[in-house]
Amino acid sequence: MSHWKQKLLTNWHVMRVMRLGIGIMMIGMGIQSRDLAIGLFSIFFLYQAVTDTGCCGAGACNTPMPRKPQGATDEVAEYEEIK
């Protein structure tokens, strides 16, 4: 299976279906009102649905886990309560 065909046919989730629905609805609105701006904006939503990307791209909103500094250990610090 080619890469694009596999990407198009797999991994459908709620947000991807919503983007597809919004894109199709906006294309209909753009044609009905003869508004080019709505038509172009609908292409944006359809592109996101087809390529399974969001506004931030492919996982660009995720932040990486912080790395441990070199020489750091998982030792538990001991504390003494002072009254």
CORVENKA-V334942 format. One record per run of one state. SS is the DSSP state (H for helix, E for strand, - for the rest). FROM is the first residue (numbers start at 1). LEN is the number of residues. Records with the same first field share a line. If there is no record, write none. Layout:
SS->FROM-LEN / FROM-LEN
//
This chain:
-->1-2 / 10-4 / 34-2 / 52-2 / 55-2 / 58-26
H->3-7 / 14-20 / 36-16
E->54-1 / 57-1
//
